[in-house]
Amino acid sequence: SSISGGREGTASGDYSSISGGIGNTASGKDSSVSGGSFNEAMINYASISGGNHNDATGFASYIGGGSENTASGAYSSISGGHQNIASGFFSWIGGGEAKTASTDSCTVGDDGVDC
């Protein structure tokens, strides 16, 4: 585990890393948080690039940024936005606010239609 910058970060997973920011947590194996504040990559291979109060809890999930987003489905991804939830397996949300991708292989883009 490594922390190369920021403050009050916790990198407790095997081979996990935090590059910067404040109060970030990387507790999954091979998980990472690049920056932002109070982000949590809590499962194996989860990653968060930035933003604040984002939670990557699905296996190999990813959050690019934004705030209060949750990627809980395995291989799910959220590019950004606010209060989005990607809980389906291989689901994706491009951005926006309060969007939900709860079915497997669901894609929520600019049209705003949840699935």
C-alpha positions in Angstrom: 0.0 0.0 0.0 1.1 3.6 -0.6 0.1 7.1 0.0 2.0 9.6 -2.2 0.2 12.8 -1.3 -2.7 14.5 0.4 -3.6 14.1 4.1 -5.7 12.0 6.4 -5.8 9.2 3.8 -5.9 5.4 4.5 -4.6 2.9 2.1 -5.2 -0.4 3.8 -5.8 -2.9 1.0 -3.0 -5.0 -0.4 -1.3 -3.0 -3.2 -3.8 -0.1 -2.7 -2.8 3.5 -3.3 -3.8 7.1 -2.7 -2.2 9.8 -4.8 -3.6 12.9 -3.0 -6.6 14.6 -1.6 -8.0 14.6 1.9 -9.7 11.8 3.9 -9.6 9.3 1.1 -9.7 5.5 1.7 -8.5 2.7 -0.5 -9.3 -0.5 1.4 -9.7 -3.1 -1.4 -6.9 -5.1 -2.9 -5.3 -3.1 -5.8 -7.8 -0.3 -5.2 -6.9 3.4 -5.8 -8.0 6.9 -5.1 -6.2 9.6 -7.2 -7.5 12.7 -5.4 -10.6 14.6 -4.2 -12.0 14.3 -0.7 -13.6 11.6 1.4 -13.8 9.1 -1.4 -13.8 5.4 -0.7 -12.6 2.5 -3.0 -13.7 -0.3 -0.7 -13.4 -3.5 -2.8 -10.8 -5.2 -5.0 -9.7 -3.3 -8.1 -12.1 -0.4 -7.4 -10.8 3.1 -8.5 -11.9 6.7 -8.0 -10.2 9.5 -9.9 -11.5 12.5 -7.9 -14.6 14.3 -6.6 -15.9 14.1 -3.2 -17.9 11.6 -1.1 -17.9 9.0 -3.8 -18.1 5.2 -3.0 -16.8 2.5 -5.3 -18.0 -0.7 -3.7 -18.5 -3.0 -6.6 -15.7 -5.3 -7.8 -13.5 -3.4 -10.3 -15.9 -0.4 -10.2 -14.8 3.1 -11.3 -15.9 6.7 -10.5 -14.4 9.5 -12.5 -15.5 12.4 -10.3 -18.5 14.3 -9.1 -20.1 14.0 -5.7 -22.0 11.4 -3.7 -22.0 8.8 -6.4 -22.0 5.1 -5.7 -20.7 2.4 -8.1 -21.8 -0.8 -6.4 -22.2 -3.2 -9.3 -19.3 -5.3 -10.4 -17.5 -3.6 -13.3 -19.8 -0.6 -13.0 -18.7 2.9 -13.9 -19.8 6.5 -13.3 -18.1 9.3 -15.2 -19.3 12.1 -12.9 -22.4 14.0 -11.7 -24.2 14.0 -8.4 -25.9 11.3 -6.4 -25.9 8.7 -9.2 -26.0 4.9 -8.5 -24.7 2.3 -10.8 -25.6 -1.0 -9.2 -26.0 -3.3 -12.2 -23.3 -5.6 -13.4 -21.3 -3.8 -16.2 -23.6 -0.7 -15.8 -22.5 2.8 -16.8 -23.7 6.4 -16.0 -22.3 9.3 -18.0 -23.2 12.0 -15.6 -26.2 14.0 -14.5 -28.0 14.0 -11.1 -29.8 11.2 -9.3 -29.5 8.7 -12.2 -29.8 5.0 -11.6 -28.4 2.1 -13.6 -29.7 -0.9 -11.8 -29.9 -3.6 -14.5 -27.0 -5.5 -15.9 -25.2 -3.9 -18.9 -27.4 -0.8 -18.5 -26.2 2.5 -20.0 -27.6 5.9 -18.8 -26.5 8.8 -21.0 -27.7 12.3 -21.8 -31.2 11.1 -22.5 -31.7 10.7 -18.8 -33.6 7.4 -19.0 -32.8 5.2 -16.0 -32.6 1.4 -16.4 
